[in-house]
Amino acid sequence: MPVKIITLSSKSLTIRDILEGIYAYFQTPLIKDDLHHVNSILDNQRCLCYACAQCAKDSYEIEAVVILQGYRRIDVISGYRRFYGLRISILPDQTWRLYMNLTPRTVPRVS
C-alpha cells in the first residue's frame, strides 16, 4: 500500500487530535476510483469482502450496519489493523512528520 499522508494542523495539536485524525482517515468510504483500482487486481474483491466482514465482526457497532455502510479504507489494509506505534521525523523546514506502523495481528477486544 502506498504511503498516505494525513494532514492535521493546529496551534496546540494533541495526541487525541492525532488518533482521531487516523481514525477518521481509515473510516472514510472508498470512492469509485479506489474500488476500481482494488478490483483491478486479481482476487482482491474476495479479499476486500472478507476484510470488511472481519472489521464488522470486530467492531463495536452492529455488524449488519457496518457492512451496509460499504467499503472503507480500513478494509483495504486487511489484516494489518493492529496499531504498532508512531515515530516522528522533523524535516528541514521544521515541519513534523509522524509515521504510523501497523502489524498483521488481531485487534484486541477491550471490555
Biopython code that builds the backbone (N, CA, C, O; Angstrom):
import numpy as np
from Bio.PDB.StructureBuilder import StructureBuilder

atoms = [
    (1, "MET", "N", (0.849, -1.179, 0.000)),
    (1, "MET", "CA", (0.000, 0.000, 0.000)),
    (1, "MET", "C", (0.893, 1.240, 0.000)),
    (1, "MET", "O", (1.809, 1.339, 0.816)),
    (2, "PRO", "N", (0.637, 2.181, -0.902)),
    (2, "PRO", "CA", (1.459, 3.393, -0.940)),
    (2, "PRO", "C", (1.281, 4.218, 0.329)),
    (2, "PRO", "O", (0.275, 4.113, 1.030)),
    (3, "VAL", "N", (2.285, 5.036, 0.599)),
    (3, "VAL", "CA", (2.240, 5.899, 1.770)),
    (3, "VAL", "C", (1.168, 6.955, 1.563)),
    (3, "VAL", "O", (1.115, 7.601, 0.516)),
    (4, "LYS", "N", (0.323, 7.127, 2.554)),
    (4, "LYS", "CA", (-0.711, 8.161, 2.524)),
    (4, "LYS", "C", (-0.391, 9.185, 3.593)),
    (4, "LYS", "O", (0.099, 8.851, 4.671)),
    (5, "ILE", "N", (-0.671, 10.416, 3.284)),
    (5, "ILE", "CA", (-0.404, 11.492, 4.234)),
    (5, "ILE", "C", (-1.722, 12.011, 4.784)),
    (5, "ILE", "O", (-2.623, 12.391, 4.036)),
    (6, "ILE", "N", (-1.812, 12.018, 6.095)),
    (6, "ILE", "CA", (-2.962, 12.585, 6.796)),
    (6, "ILE", "C", (-2.464, 13.920, 7.336)),
    (6, "ILE", "O", (-1.520, 13.956, 8.126)),
    (7, "THR", "N", (-3.079, 14.998, 6.924)),
    (7, "THR", "CA", (-2.626, 16.321, 7.341)),
    (7, "THR", "C", (-3.504, 16.843, 8.470)),
    (7, "THR", "O", (-4.728, 16.906, 8.356)),
    (8, "LEU", "N", (-2.851, 17.212, 9.549)),
    (8, "LEU", "CA", (-3.529, 17.824, 10.691)),
    (8, "LEU", "C", (-2.807, 19.128, 10.993)),
    (8, "LEU", "O", (-1.578, 19.182, 10.948)),
    (9, "SER", "N", (-3.554, 20.169, 11.299)),
    (9, "SER", "CA", (-2.904, 21.413, 11.674)),
    (9, "SER", "C", (-3.651, 22.039, 12.833)),
    (9, "SER", "O", (-4.880, 22.100, 12.860)),
    (10, "SER", "N", (-2.869, 22.497, 13.780)),
    (10, "SER", "CA", (-3.435, 23.113, 14.969)),
    (10, "SER", "C", (-2.313, 23.821, 15.708)),
    (10, "SER", "O", (-1.154, 23.412, 15.645)),
    (11, "LYS", "N", (-2.668, 24.867, 16.395)),
    (11, "LYS", "CA", (-1.675, 25.563, 17.217)),
    (11, "LYS", "C", (-1.254, 24.710, 18.407)),
    (11, "LYS", "O", (-0.122, 24.806, 18.880)),
    (12, "SER", "N", (-2.171, 23.878, 18.885)),
    (12, "SER", "CA", (-1.865, 23.018, 20.041)),
    (12, "SER", "C", (-2.370, 21.596, 19.760)),
    (12, "SER", "O", (-3.354, 21.143, 20.346)),
    (13, "LEU", "N", (-1.685, 20.922, 18.868)),
    (13, "LEU", "CA", (-2.051, 19.569, 18.471)),
    (13, "LEU", "C", (-1.854, 18.607, 19.637)),
    (13, "LEU", "O", (-0.813, 18.617, 20.293)),
    (14, "THR", "N", (-2.860, 17.779, 19.889)),
    (14, "THR", "CA", (-2.778, 16.817, 20.993)),
    (14, "THR", "C", (-2.718, 15.394, 20.435)),
    (14, "THR", "O", (-2.989, 15.161, 19.257)),
    (15, "ILE", "N", (-2.364, 14.468, 21.288)),
    (15, "ILE", "CA", (-2.364, 13.048, 20.913)),
    (15, "ILE", "C", (-3.768, 12.647, 20.474)),
    (15, "ILE", "O", (-3.931, 11.890, 19.517)),
    (16, "ARG", "N", (-4.763, 13.147, 21.162)),
    (16, "ARG", "CA", (-6.143, 12.837, 20.790)),
    (16, "ARG", "C", (-6.441, 13.298, 19.359)),
    (16, "ARG", "O", (-7.073, 12.570, 18.593)),
    (17, "ASP", "N", (-5.990, 14.503, 18.997)),
    (17, "ASP", "CA", (-6.185, 15.007, 17.635)),
    (17, "ASP", "C", (-5.557, 14.064, 16.614)),
    (17, "ASP", "O", (-6.148, 13.783, 15.572)),
    (18, "ILE", "N", (-4.363, 13.579, 16.918)),
    (18, "ILE", "CA", (-3.657, 12.672, 16.015)),
    (18, "ILE", "C", (-4.423, 11.362, 15.865)),
    (18, "ILE", "O", (-4.647, 10.900, 14.747)),
    (19, "LEU", "N", (-4.824, 10.764, 16.978)),
    (19, "LEU", "CA", (-5.540, 9.489, 16.926)),
    (19, "LEU", "C", (-6.902, 9.634, 16.251)),
    (19, "LEU", "O", (-7.323, 8.742, 15.514)),
    (20, "GLU", "N", (-7.594, 10.748, 16.494)),
    (20, "GLU", "CA", (-8.876, 10.981, 15.820)),
    (20, "GLU", "C", (-8.676, 11.183, 14.322)),
    (20, "GLU", "O", (-9.512, 10.756, 13.525)),
    (21, "GLY", "N", (-7.586, 11.824, 13.932)),
    (21, "GLY", "CA", (-7.279, 12.008, 12.517)),
    (21, "GLY", "C", (-7.014, 10.680, 11.824)),
    (21, "GLY", "O", (-7.464, 10.459, 10.700)),
    (22, "ILE", "N", (-6.286, 9.801, 12.492)),
    (22, "ILE", "CA", (-6.017, 8.464, 11.955)),
    (22, "ILE", "C", (-7.319, 7.691, 11.827)),
    (22, "ILE", "O", (-7.583, 7.067, 10.799)),
    (23, "TYR", "N", (-8.127, 7.736, 12.870)),
    (23, "TYR", "CA", (-9.412, 7.024, 12.866)),
    (23, "TYR", "C", (-10.308, 7.520, 11.723)),
    (23, "TYR", "O", (-10.882, 6.726, 10.977)),
    (24, "ALA", "N", (-10.414, 8.842, 11.603)),
    (24, "ALA", "CA", (-11.264, 9.420, 10.550)),
    (24, "ALA", "C", (-10.763, 9.015, 9.163)),
    (24, "ALA", "O", (-11.561, 8.737, 8.268)),
    (25, "TYR", "N", (-9.444, 8.984, 8.989)),
    (25, "TYR", "CA", (-8.879, 8.595, 7.700)),
    (25, "TYR", "C", (-9.304, 7.170, 7.331)),
    (25, "TYR", "O", (-9.748, 6.928, 6.209)),
    (26, "PHE", "N", (-9.170, 6.239, 8.260)),
    (26, "PHE", "CA", (-9.492, 4.839, 7.968)),
    (26, "PHE", "C", (-10.989, 4.564, 7.890)),
    (26, "PHE", "O", (-11.390, 3.549, 7.323)),
    (27, "GLN", "N", (-11.813, 5.426, 8.435)),
    (27, "GLN", "CA", (-13.265, 5.248, 8.352)),
    (27, "GLN", "C", (-13.860, 5.857, 7.085)),
    (27, "GLN", "O", (-15.048, 5.682, 6.812)),
    (28, "THR", "N", (-13.049, 6.565, 6.316)),
    (28, "THR", "CA", (-13.517, 7.199, 5.093)),
    (28, "THR", "C", (-13.936, 6.136, 4.073)),
    (28, "THR", "O", (-13.178, 5.202, 3.809)),
    (29, "PRO", "N", (-15.134, 6.271, 3.500)),
    (29, "PRO", "CA", (-15.571, 5.301, 2.485)),
    (29, "PRO", "C", (-14.680, 5.360, 1.246)),
    (29, "PRO", "O", (-14.166, 6.419, 0.884)),
    (30, "LEU", "N", (-14.508, 4.214, 0.609)),
    (30, "LEU", "CA", (-13.764, 4.160, -0.644)),
    (30, "LEU", "C", (-14.598, 4.804, -1.743)),
    (30, "LEU", "O", (-15.807, 4.588, -1.819)),
    (31, "ILE", "N", (-13.954, 5.589, -2.587)),
    (31, "ILE", "CA", (-14.656, 6.199, -3.708)),
    (31, "ILE", "C", (-14.592, 5.249, -4.905)),
    (31, "ILE", "O", (-13.900, 4.232, -4.874)),
    (32, "LYS", "N", (-15.314, 5.598, -5.938)),
    (32, "LYS", "CA", (-15.411, 4.750, -7.132)),
    (32, "LYS", "C", (-14.030, 4.406, -7.709)),
    (32, "LYS", "O", (-13.780, 3.257, -8.074)),
    (33, "ASP", "N", (-13.137, 5.397, -7.791)),
    (33, "ASP", "CA", (-11.789, 5.148, -8.324)),
    (33, "ASP", "C", (-10.995, 4.192, -7.444)),
    (33, "ASP", "O", (-10.253, 3.351, -7.952)),
    (34, "ASP", "N", (-11.147, 4.317, -6.127)),
    (34, "ASP", "CA", (-10.472, 3.395, -5.201)),
    (34, "ASP", "C", (-10.932, 1.957, -5.451)),
    (34, "ASP", "O", (-10.123, 1.035, -5.549)),
    (35, "LEU", "N", (-12.245, 1.796, -5.550)),
    (35, "LEU", "CA", (-12.802, 0.456, -5.771)),
    (35, "LEU", "C", (-12.364, -0.111, -7.111)),
    (35, "LEU", "O", (-12.077, -1.302, -7.225)),
    (36, "HIS", "N", (-12.313, 0.747, -8.126)),
    (36, "HIS", "CA", (-11.861, 0.294, -9.439)),
    (36, "HIS", "C", (-10.419, -0.204, -9.363)),
    (36, "HIS", "O", (-10.087, -1.244, -9.931)),
    (37, "HIS", "N", (-9.572, 0.534, -8.666)),
    (37, "HIS", "CA", (-8.165, 0.140, -8.519)),
    (37, "HIS", "C", (-8.043, -1.176, -7.747)),
    (37, "HIS", "O", (-7.313, -2.075, -8.164)),
    (38, "VAL", "N", (-8.742, -1.286, -6.647)),
    (38, "VAL", "CA", (-8.693, -2.511, -5.837)),
    (38, "VAL", "C", (-9.176, -3.706, -6.649)),
    (38, "VAL", "O", (-8.553, -4.768, -6.624)),
    (39, "ASN", "N", (-10.276, -3.540, -7.363)),
    (39, "ASN", "CA", (-10.853, -4.643, -8.130)),
    (39, "ASN", "C", (-10.061, -4.994, -9.384)),
    (39, "ASN", "O", (-10.290, -6.044, -9.986)),
    (40, "SER", "N", (-9.128, -4.125, -9.787)),
    (40, "SER", "CA", (-8.324, -4.413, -10.975)),
    (40, "SER", "C", (-7.271, -5.493, -10.703)),
    (40, "SER", "O", (-6.690, -6.042, -11.640)),
    (41, "ILE", "N", (-7.030, -5.791, -9.450)),
    (41, "ILE", "CA", (-6.053, -6.802, -9.072)),
    (41, "ILE", "C", (-6.793, -8.108, -8.792)),
    (41, "ILE", "O", (-7.771, -8.135, -8.044)),
    (42, "LEU", "N", (-6.313, -9.180, -9.402)),
    (42, "LEU", "CA", (-6.941, -10.490, -9.314)),
    (42, "LEU", "C", (-7.199, -10.903, -7.866)),
    (42, "LEU", "O", (-6.299, -10.826, -7.030)),
    (43, "ASP", "N", (-8.393, -11.331, -7.574)),
    (43, "ASP", "CA", (-8.823, -11.881, -6.278)),
    (43, "ASP", "C", (-8.984, -10.837, -5.173)),
    (43, "ASP", "O", (-9.307, -11.191, -4.039)),
    (44, "ASN", "N", (-8.764, -9.565, -5.483)),
    (44, "ASN", "CA", (-8.898, -8.532, -4.458)),
    (44, "ASN", "C", (-10.338, -8.348, -3.983)),
    (44, "ASN", "O", (-10.559, -8.024, -2.817)),
    (45, "GLN", "N", (-11.318, -8.547, -4.859)),
    (45, "GLN", "CA", (-12.717, -8.374, -4.466)),
    (45, "GLN", "C", (-13.065, -9.327, -3.324)),
    (45, "GLN", "O", (-13.713, -8.934, -2.354)),
    (46, "ARG", "N", (-12.629, -10.582, -3.445)),
    (46, "ARG", "CA", (-12.892, -11.569, -2.390)),
    (46, "ARG", "C", (-12.189, -11.153, -1.094)),
    (46, "ARG", "O", (-12.767, -11.228, -0.009)),
    (47, "CYS", "N", (-10.950, -10.719, -1.223)),
    (47, "CYS", "CA", (-10.187, -10.298, -0.038)),
    (47, "CYS", "C", (-10.826, -9.073, 0.625)),
    (47, "CYS", "O", (-10.886, -8.989, 1.852)),
    (48, "LEU", "N", (-11.296, -8.135, -0.182)),
    (48, "LEU", "CA", (-11.934, -6.933, 0.339)),
    (48, "LEU", "C", (-13.225, -7.286, 1.076)),
    (48, "LEU", "O", (-13.508, -6.741, 2.143)),
    (49, "CYS", "N", (-13.999, -8.196, 0.501)),
    (49, "CYS", "CA", (-15.239, -8.665, 1.147)),
    (49, "CYS", "C", (-14.940, -9.293, 2.504)),
    (49, "CYS", "O", (-15.622, -9.026, 3.494)),
    (50, "TYR", "N", (-13.910, -10.128, 2.528)),
    (50, "TYR", "CA", (-13.527, -10.806, 3.764)),
    (50, "TYR", "C", (-13.060, -9.791, 4.819)),
    (50, "TYR", "O", (-13.452, -9.864, 5.984)),
    (51, "ALA", "N", (-12.217, -8.846, 4.388)),
    (51, "ALA", "CA", (-11.708, -7.827, 5.310)),
    (51, "ALA", "C", (-12.838, -6.993, 5.891)),
    (51, "ALA", "O", (-12.831, -6.681, 7.081)),
    (52, "CYS", "N", (-13.813, -6.628, 5.056)),
    (52, "CYS", "CA", (-14.965, -5.847, 5.510)),
    (52, "CYS", "C", (-15.763, -6.634, 6.550)),
    (52, "CYS", "O", (-16.181, -6.087, 7.570)),
    (53, "ALA", "N", (-15.966, -7.916, 6.280)),
    (53, "ALA", "CA", (-16.709, -8.768, 7.221)),
    (53, "ALA", "C", (-15.962, -8.894, 8.543)),
    (53, "ALA", "O", (-16.583, -8.866, 9.606)),
    (54, "GLN", "N", (-14.642, -9.031, 8.493)),
    (54, "GLN", "CA", (-13.846, -9.134, 9.723)),
    (54, "GLN", "C", (-13.890, -7.834, 10.517)),
    (54, "GLN", "O", (-14.008, -7.852, 11.742)),
    (55, "CYS", "N", (-13.794, -6.707, 9.819)),
    (55, "CYS", "CA", (-13.873, -5.407, 10.503)),
    (55, "CYS", "C", (-15.228, -5.245, 11.171)),
    (55, "CYS", "O", (-15.321, -4.761, 12.299)),
    (56, "ALA", "N", (-16.272, -5.651, 10.470)),
    (56, "ALA", "CA", (-17.629, -5.546, 11.023)),
    (56, "ALA", "C", (-17.769, -6.437, 12.247)),
    (56, "ALA", "O", (-18.398, -6.054, 13.233)),
    (57, "LYS", "N", (-17.188, -7.613, 12.183)),
    (57, "LYS", "CA", (-17.256, -8.565, 13.302)),
    (57, "LYS", "C", (-16.508, -8.026, 14.526)),
    (57, "LYS", "O", (-16.969, -8.176, 15.657)),
    (58, "ASP", "N", (-15.356, -7.401, 14.290)),
    (58, "ASP", "CA", (-14.533, -6.872, 15.386)),
    (58, "ASP", "C", (-15.026, -5.530, 15.906)),
    (58, "ASP", "O", (-14.573, -5.070, 16.954)),
    (59, "SER", "N", (-15.946, -4.899, 15.190)),
    (59, "SER", "CA", (-16.422, -3.560, 15.516)),
    (59, "SER", "C", (-17.320, -3.572, 16.751)),
    (59, "SER", "O", (-17.896, -4.596, 17.118)),
    (60, "TYR", "N", (-17.418, -2.413, 17.371)),
    (60, "TYR", "CA", (-18.355, -2.252, 18.482)),
    (60, "TYR", "C", (-19.738, -1.859, 17.965)),
    (60, "TYR", "O", (-20.691, -1.748, 18.736)),
    (61, "GLU", "N", (-19.835, -1.654, 16.666)),
    (61, "GLU", "CA", (-21.109, -1.320, 16.046)),
    (61, "GLU", "C", (-21.827, -2.606, 15.641)),
    (61, "GLU", "O", (-21.244, -3.689, 15.679)),
    (62, "ILE", "N", (-23.082, -2.479, 15.257)),
    (62, "ILE", "CA", (-23.847, -3.641, 14.812)),
    (62, "ILE", "C", (-23.278, -4.088, 13.468)),
    (62, "ILE", "O", (-23.138, -3.293, 12.538)),
    (63, "GLU", "N", (-22.954, -5.384, 13.389)),
    (63, "GLU", "CA", (-22.292, -5.943, 12.216)),
    (63, "GLU", "C", (-22.995, -5.596, 10.904)),
    (63, "GLU", "O", (-22.358, -5.146, 9.952)),
    (64, "ALA", "N", (-24.292, -5.805, 10.860)),
    (64, "ALA", "CA", (-25.055, -5.568, 9.623)),
    (64, "ALA", "C", (-24.996, -4.098, 9.215)),
    (64, "ALA", "O", (-24.962, -3.790, 8.024)),
    (65, "VAL", "N", (-24.984, -3.204, 10.174)),
    (65, "VAL", "CA", (-24.928, -1.773, 9.875)),
    (65, "VAL", "C", (-23.575, -1.420, 9.270)),
    (65, "VAL", "O", (-23.502, -0.656, 8.308)),
    (66, "VAL", "N", (-22.512, -1.973, 9.829)),
    (66, "VAL", "CA", (-21.166, -1.707, 9.308)),
    (66, "VAL", "C", (-21.053, -2.186, 7.863)),
    (66, "VAL", "O", (-20.519, -1.470, 7.016)),
    (67, "ILE", "N", (-21.544, -3.378, 7.574)),
    (67, "ILE", "CA", (-21.470, -3.935, 6.226)),
    (67, "ILE", "C", (-22.294, -3.095, 5.242)),
    (67, "ILE", "O", (-21.866, -2.877, 4.109)),
    (68, "LEU", "N", (-23.466, -2.625, 5.667)),
    (68, "LEU", "CA", (-24.316, -1.808, 4.790)),
    (68, "LEU", "C", (-23.682, -0.456, 4.439)),
    (68, "LEU", "O", (-24.028, 0.148, 3.424)),
    (69, "GLN", "N", (-22.762, 0.010, 5.273)),
    (69, "GLN", "CA", (-22.113, 1.295, 5.020)),
    (69, "GLN", "C", (-21.146, 1.237, 3.838)),
    (69, "GLN", "O", (-20.698, 2.277, 3.355)),
    (70, "GLY", "N", (-20.825, 0.039, 3.371)),
    (70, "GLY", "CA", (-19.918, -0.115, 2.233)),
    (70, "GLY", "C", (-18.473, -0.205, 2.674)),
    (70, "GLY", "O", (-18.155, -0.188, 3.863)),
    (71, "TYR", "N", (-17.606, -0.300, 1.676)),
    (71, "TYR", "CA", (-16.176, -0.449, 1.950)),
    (71, "TYR", "C", (-15.559, 0.858, 2.398)),
    (71, "TYR", "O", (-15.898, 1.935, 1.907)),
    (72, "ARG", "N", (-14.632, 0.731, 3.357)),
    (72, "ARG", "CA", (-13.908, 1.884, 3.876)),
    (72, "ARG", "C", (-12.413, 1.626, 3.722)),
    (72, "ARG", "O", (-12.007, 0.512, 3.389)),
    (73, "ARG", "N", (-11.613, 2.620, 3.955)),
    (73, "ARG", "CA", (-10.160, 2.466, 3.817)),
    (73, "ARG", "C", (-9.622, 1.375, 4.735)),
    (73, "ARG", "O", (-8.666, 0.687, 4.378)),
    (74, "ILE", "N", (-10.209, 1.209, 5.889)),
    (74, "ILE", "CA", (-9.754, 0.179, 6.830)),
    (74, "ILE", "C", (-9.851, -1.212, 6.208)),
    (74, "ILE", "O", (-9.075, -2.101, 6.556)),
    (75, "ASP", "N", (-10.790, -1.404, 5.299)),
    (75, "ASP", "CA", (-10.972, -2.713, 4.666)),
    (75, "ASP", "C", (-9.834, -3.048, 3.708)),
    (75, "ASP", "O", (-9.546, -4.224, 3.482)),
    (76, "VAL", "N", (-9.191, -2.047, 3.151)),
    (76, "VAL", "CA", (-8.123, -2.281, 2.187)),
    (76, "VAL", "C", (-6.859, -2.793, 2.866)),
    (76, "VAL", "O", (-6.077, -3.511, 2.243)),
    (77, "ILE", "N", (-6.647, -2.443, 4.113)),
    (77, "ILE", "CA", (-5.417, -2.878, 4.784)),
    (77, "ILE", "C", (-5.538, -4.292, 5.344)),
    (77, "ILE", "O", (-4.585, -4.822, 5.916)),
    (78, "SER", "N", (-6.694, -4.891, 5.179)),
    (78, "SER", "CA", (-6.926, -6.296, 5.518)),
    (78, "SER", "C", (-6.499, -6.604, 6.951)),
    (78, "SER", "O", (-7.014, -6.002, 7.893)),
    (79, "GLY", "N", (-5.570, -7.528, 7.121)),
    (79, "GLY", "CA", (-5.169, -7.975, 8.455)),
    (79, "GLY", "C", (-4.241, -7.029, 9.187)),
    (79, "GLY", "O", (-3.955, -7.239, 10.366)),
    (80, "TYR", "N", (-3.762, -5.985, 8.513)),
    (80, "TYR", "CA", (-2.841, -5.037, 9.148)),
    (80, "TYR", "C", (-3.626, -3.961, 9.885)),
    (80, "TYR", "O", (-3.577, -2.784, 9.526)),
    (81, "ARG", "N", (-4.352, -4.378, 10.918)),
    (81, "ARG", "CA", (-5.230, -3.433, 11.606)),
    (81, "ARG", "C", (-4.808, -3.172, 13.051)),
    (81, "ARG", "O", (-5.467, -2.405, 13.752)),
    (82, "ARG", "N", (-3.745, -3.781, 13.496)),
    (82, "ARG", "CA", (-3.327, -3.577, 14.879)),
    (82, "ARG", "C", (-2.275, -2.465, 14.939)),
    (82, "ARG", "O", (-1.254, -2.514, 14.254)),
    (83, "PHE", "N", (-2.548, -1.482, 15.761)),
    (83, "PHE", "CA", (-1.657, -0.338, 15.926)),
    (83, "PHE", "C", (-0.333, -0.805, 16.521)),
    (83, "PHE", "O", (-0.313, -1.542, 17.507)),
    (84, "TYR", "N", (0.777, -0.371, 15.913)),
    (84, "TYR", "CA", (2.091, -0.821, 16.352)),
    (84, "TYR", "C", (3.011, 0.334, 16.728)),
    (84, "TYR", "O", (4.196, 0.132, 16.994)),
    (85, "GLY", "N", (2.469, 1.523, 16.747)),
    (85, "GLY", "CA", (3.260, 2.644, 17.222)),
    (85, "GLY", "C", (3.423, 3.768, 16.219)),
    (85, "GLY", "O", (3.009, 3.672, 15.064)),
    (86, "LEU", "N", (4.043, 4.844, 16.704)),
    (86, "LEU", "CA", (4.299, 6.038, 15.904)),
    (86, "LEU", "C", (5.760, 6.415, 16.063)),
    (86, "LEU", "O", (6.361, 6.184, 17.112)),
    (87, "ARG", "N", (6.324, 6.995, 15.021)),
    (87, "ARG", "CA", (7.669, 7.572, 15.129)),
    (87, "ARG", "C", (7.648, 8.922, 14.434)),
    (87, "ARG", "O", (6.874, 9.149, 13.505)),
    (88, "ILE", "N", (8.496, 9.794, 14.892)),
    (88, "ILE", "CA", (8.471, 11.167, 14.394)),
    (88, "ILE", "C", (9.744, 11.480, 13.622)),
    (88, "ILE", "O", (10.814, 10.940, 13.902)),
    (89, "SER", "N", (9.599, 12.363, 12.648)),
    (89, "SER", "CA", (10.735, 12.865, 11.883)),
    (89, "SER", "C", (10.524, 14.372, 11.731)),
    (89, "SER", "O", (9.446, 14.823, 11.343)),
    (90, "ILE", "N", (11.557, 15.132, 12.037)),
    (90, "ILE", "CA", (11.473, 16.587, 11.877)),
    (90, "ILE", "C", (12.208, 16.945, 10.582)),
    (90, "ILE", "O", (13.403, 16.685, 10.439)),
    (91, "LEU", "N", (11.484, 17.535, 9.661)),
    (91, "LEU", "CA", (12.016, 17.860, 8.342)),
    (91, "LEU", "C", (12.825, 19.150, 8.382)),
    (91, "LEU", "O", (12.705, 19.920, 9.335)),
    (92, "PRO", "N", (13.651, 19.403, 7.360)),
    (92, "PRO", "CA", (14.487, 20.619, 7.346)),
    (92, "PRO", "C", (13.704, 21.925, 7.484)),
    (92, "PRO", "O", (14.226, 22.910, 8.005)),
    (93, "ASP", "N", (12.446, 21.934, 7.014)),
    (93, "ASP", "CA", (11.645, 23.158, 7.143)),
    (93, "ASP", "C", (10.937, 23.247, 8.497)),
    (93, "ASP", "O", (10.053, 24.082, 8.686)),
    (94, "GLN", "N", (11.330, 22.386, 9.431)),
    (94, "GLN", "CA", (10.825, 22.350, 10.802)),
    (94, "GLN", "C", (9.388, 21.832, 10.916)),
    (94, "GLN", "O", (8.770, 21.963, 11.972)),
    (95, "THR", "N", (8.857, 21.253, 9.852)),
    (95, "THR", "CA", (7.562, 20.574, 9.976)),
    (95, "THR", "C", (7.840, 19.170, 10.496)),
    (95, "THR", "O", (8.911, 18.602, 10.282)),
    (96, "TRP", "N", (6.860, 18.644, 11.172)),
    (96, "TRP", "CA", (6.998, 17.310, 11.746)),
    (96, "TRP", "C", (6.222, 16.320, 10.899)),
    (96, "TRP", "O", (5.136, 16.626, 10.408)),
    (97, "ARG", "N", (6.777, 15.147, 10.732)),
    (97, "ARG", "CA", (6.078, 14.060, 10.044)),
    (97, "ARG", "C", (6.044, 12.877, 11.002)),
    (97, "ARG", "O", (7.069, 12.447, 11.531)),
    (98, "LEU", "N", (4.855, 12.375, 11.202)),
    (98, "LEU", "CA", (4.639, 11.257, 12.119)),
    (98, "LEU", "C", (4.344, 10.026, 11.282)),
    (98, "LEU", "O", (3.437, 10.047, 10.449)),
    (99, "TYR", "N", (5.090, 8.966, 11.489)),
    (99, "TYR", "CA", (4.897, 7.723, 10.751)),
    (99, "TYR", "C", (4.192, 6.717, 11.644)),
    (99, "TYR", "O", (4.586, 6.501, 12.790)),
    (100, "MET", "N", (3.157, 6.112, 11.111)),
    (100, "MET", "CA", (2.373, 5.139, 11.876)),
    (100, "MET", "C", (2.696, 3.739, 11.379)),
    (100, "MET", "O", (2.807, 3.504, 10.175)),
    (101, "ASN", "N", (2.845, 2.824, 12.308)),
    (101, "ASN", "CA", (3.101, 1.436, 11.957)),
    (101, "ASN", "C", (1.895, 0.580, 12.335)),
    (101, "ASN", "O", (1.288, 0.764, 13.390)),
    (102, "LEU", "N", (1.565, -0.348, 11.461)),
    (102, "LEU", "CA", (0.506, -1.320, 11.703)),
    (102, "LEU", "C", (1.115, -2.709, 11.575)),
    (102, "LEU", "O", (2.104, -2.899, 10.867)),
    (103, "THR", "N", (0.527, -3.666, 12.256)),
    (103, "THR", "CA", (1.037, -5.026, 12.224)),
    (103, "THR", "C", (-0.088, -6.010, 11.928)),
    (103, "THR", "O", (-1.244, -5.737, 12.252)),
    (104, "PRO", "N", (0.229, -7.140, 11.324)),
    (104, "PRO", "CA", (-0.811, -8.098, 10.948)),
    (104, "PRO", "C", (-1.197, -9.036, 12.080)),
    (104, "PRO", "O", (-0.972, -10.244, 11.996)),
    (105, "ARG", "N", (-1.758, -8.500, 13.105)),
    (105, "ARG", "CA", (-2.263, -9.322, 14.205)),
    (105, "ARG", "C", (-3.710, -8.943, 14.472)),
    (105, "ARG", "O", (-4.200, -7.920, 13.995)),
    (106, "THR", "N", (-4.376, -9.779, 15.234)),
    (106, "THR", "CA", (-5.765, -9.483, 15.558)),
    (106, "THR", "C", (-5.836, -8.263, 16.457)),
    (106, "THR", "O", (-4.903, -7.964, 17.202)),
    (107, "VAL", "N", (-6.936, -7.580, 16.377)),
    (107, "VAL", "CA", (-7.174, -6.399, 17.188)),
    (107, "VAL", "C", (-7.715, -6.862, 18.538)),
    (107, "VAL", "O", (-8.710, -7.585, 18.589)),
    (108, "PRO", "N", (-7.063, -6.448, 19.644)),
    (108, "PRO", "CA", (-7.558, -6.910, 20.947)),
    (108, "PRO", "C", (-8.919, -6.307, 21.286)),
    (108, "PRO", "O", (-9.191, -5.150, 20.965)),
    (109, "ARG", "N", (-9.761, -7.092, 21.930)),
    (109, "ARG", "CA", (-11.065, -6.618, 22.392)),
    (109, "ARG", "C", (-10.895, -5.949, 23.747)),
    (109, "ARG", "O", (-10.221, -6.485, 24.626)),
    (110, "VAL", "N", (-11.493, -4.802, 23.914)),
    (110, "VAL", "CA", (-11.451, -4.074, 25.174)),
    (110, "VAL", "C", (-12.811, -4.254, 25.830)),
    (110, "VAL", "O", (-13.842, -3.934, 25.240)),
    (111, "SER", "N", (-12.804, -4.762, 27.043)),
    (111, "SER", "CA", (-14.085, -4.990, 27.736)),
    (111, "SER", "C", (-14.365, -3.915, 28.736)),
    (111, "SER", "O", (-15.396, -3.948, 29.407)),
]
sb = StructureBuilder()
sb.init_structure("model")
sb.init_model(0)
sb.init_chain("A")
sb.init_seg("    ")
for serial, (resi, resn, name, xyz) in enumerate(atoms, 1):
    if name == "N":
        sb.init_residue(resn, " ", resi, " ")
    sb.init_atom(name, np.array(xyz, "f"), 0.0, 1.0, " ", f" {name:<3s}", serial, name[0])
structure = sb.get_structure()
